[in-house]
Amino acid sequence: MASFPHARPRRLRRTAALRAAVAETAVPPAALVQPLFVVDDGVEASPIASMPGQERLTPEAAAAQAAAAGTAGVGGVILFGVPATKDAVGTPAHDPDGPVCRTIRAIKDSGAALSVWADVCLCEYTDHGHCGIVDATTGDVLNDATHEHLAAAAVAYADAGADVVAPSDMMDGRVGAIRKALDAGGHDDVALVSYAAKYASAFYGPFRDAADSAPAFGDRRTYQMDPPNVVEALREVDLDVAEGADAVMVKPAGPYLDVVRAVADRVDVPVAAYQVSGEYSMVEAAAANGWIDRDRAIVESLVGIRRAGARVVLTYWAREYAERLA
Ligand code: PBG
């Protein structure tokens, strides 16, 4: 009899080669999508203080970043606009000469191989900072009235050449409305990835600085999901798939890995997860203080999101991971 215990799981952890051979989860750069912030003429391209290492870029600089990310093997970029002007209904969101449309065209003209995603929402473009149209007397965010504005933005991005449009507003029924408008506009080949389970999260704080999109009054709790809920996330996902979503997203990622797993077990469309600005900035801040091993924390956080069941991961570290950490 061999000595007790017979089972020694440590045997397969003994060398790096053995560990790599039995690793259950990989993070291929092609599964990653890099968010980029792009500024309008009249808005200064500048570093984002709350997201060290991230910048607001001109469309030309964003196209260069996208090309470099594509060369490194990153699967896609997702674009967020920082417009020079805002109004009550977010008109600049569908401006064909706005920063997002210009950047899409610049990336496509450059021949970059990666996919180009456009976030579809009104909050960066409305003067009140809400993701939908606001009733002037009650202050309520109006659901159905918002659809046509989101659809106009999605069609503008598709016209500019986007491969994917990704509505992040959380209005009910918007996936169907956007799909219908895309098809009517001759874009039945443009994919729709819905932010299906998007939670009202404190972890978006740094993004709202970056995109200047914090709500001027109230908060997003009447449209984004309540953090305690997971059954409701499945309902949101089912509705979006029924309305024509090609893939569904969970957001944020790290604090919602149980939701990622539940959704991945439920649907047979690909699941994406968004490692949001707060998840990024927490690691960067701890690393800047010497409190955490930055590279290991980045890789471990991405492995965790993939292990939970996300096929695609949106992360501010996409390019760096592909270039240096993969
Ligand atoms: C727009 C949008 C937000 C994010 C992605 N799309 C902000 C919000 O809902 O307030 C957050 C991304 C991040 O924090 O990295 N609705």
Boltz pocket constraint, residues with backbone or C-beta under 6 A from the ligand:
constraints:
  - pocket:
      binder: B
      contacts: [[A, 119], [A, 121], [A, 123], [A, 131], [A, 168], [A, 169], [A, 203], [A, 204], [A, 205], [A, 206], [A, 207], [A, 208], [A, 213], [A, 275], [A, 276], [A, 277], [A, 278]]
      max_distance: 6.0
